[in-house]
Amino acid sequence: MKIRYPAIAATAAVLLLAGCASGSTAAAPAPTASAGGGAGAFPVSFENCDTSVTLQAAPERIVTIKSNTTELLLALGLGERIVGSAFLDGPLPASLADAGADLNVISDFVPGQEAVLALTPDFVYGGWESNFSAEGVGERSVLAGLGIGSYVSPAACKGDAMPDPLTFDTVFAEIDEAGALFGVPDAADALVAEQEAELAALEPATGDTTALWYSSGTDTPYVGAGIGAPQMIMDAAGLTNIFADVQDTWTSAGWESVVEANPSVIVLVDATWNTADSKIANLKANAATAGLDAVLNDRYIVVPFAASEAGIRNVEAAASIIDQLAALEAE
């Protein structure tokens, strides 16, 4: 019995979030089976980042923004429906490389609305609320007026809709919502079951291993704080976040605070534009941090950027941290 997903509310409403929308209130045709799982029941409705979403039928031409959204749809077997992707945070994991081999990557950053509209999508799935701006793909209300539905990864909601704290239940709920939204509930159920089993099988580190989650920044580090994906992943791995008391997902911090905490290990987020190696060089060159125990003893753990935001790679990231920490302890 599912108990984790109160957000999904299948409804008989005939309202349609633009994207399937002629404005008609006629009943939608019954959905047909899709790749990656059985057909879902439409219409479906739920709240997403304080925006009501109702669809009469599963979207067929989807633009994805950010790695977490793209990877989720690929994992659900929906690669053929992705007409364009953008702002990918790194290479796909090996498990999805074949499924994503033909991705149409339209921009290394947030694409403009013109580039998105040229693909004639019926839906845009964004990893951040900020993707939907006048300077980006367009505001959600504007897209709706053009017949294009939208959805934001719930972990990235702001304001009252922000998860506090983010949990794996929230991550798994997004998978379920995507299954309902795109008409592949069976594939979503299978993916959640797989992720839950992998999470349950983790053996977190014991003891008090303190950690800095170092995402970016040189003069002022941008670090994992107490209620977002970094905290969730570190909890699952058995690490104690030195900034766990900061009520935010990520935060800017002072090196003085890092030095005072003197973490046992430093988790480095690795991105092509901000590599783990560049962070190590900064830590060694900075007089304030060069004397940290973790820096002196090269006690680093590396996490790919695409696994550092809420998504299907978070359990894998926690498992990798556990393995890397064990290797450090064995040295």
N, C-alpha and C positions, 0 to 999 in steps of 0.2 A: 504494500500500500504506500503510495506517495504521500509524504507529509511535508516535503521541503519547499513546495512550489505554489504558494498562495497567489502569486502574481498572475498566473494564467487564468483567464476567465472566458472560456468559449461561450459565445452568445448567439442568440438568434437575431440580434440587431441587424438592420439592413443599412445602417450608416456605413459609409466606406471612406476610409482614409485614402485620399487621392492616391492613385497608383493603379486602381482597377476601375476608375471612376468615370462613369459617364454622368454621375449624379442621379442615376436611376435608382429606385428603391425596389426593383424587381429582384426576386430571389436569384442568387448566383447558381450556376450549374454545379452539380456535384463534382468535387475534385477527383482527379484521376491519380493512380499510383505514380510515384516519382522515384527516381534513382535514390538509393540509400535508405529506403524505408517505405512503409505503407502510407497511403494517402491520409491526410488529417481531415478533421471536420471543420468546415467553414460555414459562416464567417467566424473569425476569432477576434477577440478584443482584450486588451490589457493596457495598463498604464506604463509608460516608458519615459523616465526622466521628466515627470510631470506633464507628459504629452499623451493624450489618448490615441491609441492605435487600434484601428479596426480594419480588417481585410476580408473581402469576400472570396478571394481565391489566392493561391500561392503565387508570389512574384516569380517571373520567368526571366527577367533581364536585370541582373543585380550588379551594382557597383559597390565594391568593398573598399573601405579606407582603414588602414592599419593592419598589421600582421594578425592580430588576434581574431578579427572578424573574418579575414580571408581564410585562415587556417581552420576555423570552426566550420565554415561552409564546405571546405575541401574534405574535412573529416566526416561530414554528413553525406558525402557523395554528391555534392551539388556543384562541382567544378564547371559543368557545362552551362550552368545558368549565370556564371560570373562573366559579364561582358567587359569588365574593366576593374583593375585594382590599382591602388596607389598608397604611398606612404608606408611601404613595407619596411620593417625594422631590421631585416636581415634575411638570410636565405631560409627557405622552408626546411623543416626537419626532414630527415631522410625518409621517414614514414609517409610523408606527403609529397615528396619530390615528383613522383610519377603523376600523381593526381593534379599537381600544379604546373606541370611541364609547359603547358600552353597558355599560362596566364597572360592576359593582355595588360601589362603594367603601363599605365598612362602617365604617371608622374612619380618622382622620388619623394615628393612632399604632398601636401593637400592640393588636389587639382582645383582649377577654377570651374565655375559653373558651366562655362561654355564648353569645356572639354568633356564634362560629364554629360551634358545634354546631347552632345554629338553622338553619344553611344545609345541614345533613345532608351534609357533604362526605365523600368517601372518601380525600382526600389533602390535606395542607398542605405547601406549598413555601415555605420561609422563607429570607430573605436573611441572617439572623444566627442563630447558635446561641441567643442570648439571647431570641429570639422564642419559643422553646419553654421556657417556665417556668410555674410555678404561677400567677404573676401575669399571664402572657400567654396564649397560645393553649393552653397545657397542655404538660406534659413529654411527650417523645416516647413514652416507655413507657406513659404514661397514655392517650395518643391511640391507641396500638396496641391497648391493651386495649378500646378503644371501637370498634375496627374501622376506624381511620383511619391510613393510612400517612403518612410524613413524609420530607422531604429538606431538607437545608440546603445553600446555595450553598457548594461546597467551598473557595472562596477565603476564606470566613469561619470555617472550622474553627479551633479553638483547640488548644493543647497539641501533642502529637506529630503531630497531623494537619494543623497549620497549614502551608500552603505556605511554603517558605523557600529562595529568594524566590518570590513570585508571578510567574508568567510567562504569556505569551499562550497557551502550550500548556495551562496549567491552565484558563484561560478557555474555550478551545476544547473541552477535554475535558468540561467541564460541559455544553456544548451537545450533545456526543455522548451523554453520560449521559442528559440530558433526552430526547433522541430515542429512546433505548432504553427509558427508563422510561415514556414516554407513548405509545409505539408509533408514532413518526413518524421513523424513522431516515433516510429519504430527505430529509425537510425539514431535519433536522439536518446531514446531509452537505452539502447545498446552502448552508446558512447558514455553515458552517465554511469552505467553499471561497470564498465571497464575502468573508468576513472575512480569510482568509489572503491573498487577492489584494490587498485594500485595505491590509493591513499591509505587504506586500512593495512596494507602490507608494509608500510614504511616503519622503520625502527629508528626513531629520532635519537640524536646524540644525547647522552646523559651527562650529568655534571653541569657546571655553569660556564659555558662557552659564550663569552660576550662577542658581539659582532657589530661592525659598521657596515651598512649597506651603502656603498659609494656609487651613485648613479652617474654624476657628471660634475663639472665645475673644477676650477683650479684654485683661484683666490678664495672663493666661497664654495664649499662642497654642497651639492644637492643630494640629499640622502633619504633613505627609506625611513618613514616615520611610523606612528603607532596604529593606524587603522586601515592601511591599504594593502596591496599585493605583497610588498616586501615583508611586512609584519606577518601576514598570513603564511607566506612561504617559510620564513624563519621559524615561526612557531612549529610548523610541521616537521622541520628539520632538527628542532631541538636547540636552536640558537637563541641567545638573549640579546635583543636589539638594544643598543645603547641609547637610541632615541625613541623607545617604546612609549615614553610618557608624553610625546608630542601628538596632539590631537589633529593629525592630518595624514594624508596618504604619503606624500613626499614633502620635504621641507628643506629650506636653506639653513645651513648650520655654520657655526664658526669652528675653525680648526682648533681653537683653544678648548672647546668642549670635547672634541675628539681626543685631544692629547690628555685631558683630565680623565676621560673614561679608559684610555689605553686598551682598546678592544683586543681580545684574544686572536681574532681573525678579521680580515677585511673582505667583504663580498664585493667583487668588482663586476659591474654591468658592462658587457662587451658589445659595442656597436661599431659599425664600419667608420662612422664619423667621430667616434669617441671610444677608442679601443681600451681594453684592459691594460695593455702594455703602456699606453700613454698615461694612464692613471698611476701605474706603478712608477713610471719615470717621474711624475709629479710628486708623488709621495716621498721618493728618495731625494728629490732635489729641494723640497721644501724643508727649511731648517726646523720648522715647528713639528713636522711629522717624521722626519728622518730617524728620530730616536725611538719611535713607537716600537714596542716589542714585535708586533706583527710585521712591521716593515723590516726591522733588523733580521728577522728570522724567515722572511718570505712566506708568511702564513696568509696566502691569498686563496680565495675561492672565486671562480669565474662563472657567471651566469649570462647567457645570451640575452640581449635586450628584448627580443621577442618573447622570451619566457618570463620577463620581469613584470609584465602587465597582466591583468586578469585574463585568463584564457585557458585553453586546453593543455598548455605546456607547464602549468604551475606545479602539478604533482610531479612531473618529470624533473622540474627544477629543484624541488625539495629533495627528491631522491639523489640527484647529482650532488647537491650540497652535502648530504650525509656521506656519500662515497668520497668526495674530495676531503672532507674533514677527517674521515677515517685514515685516508692516505697521509695527511699531514701529521696525525697523531702517531702513525707508524714509523715516521722518519726518525 
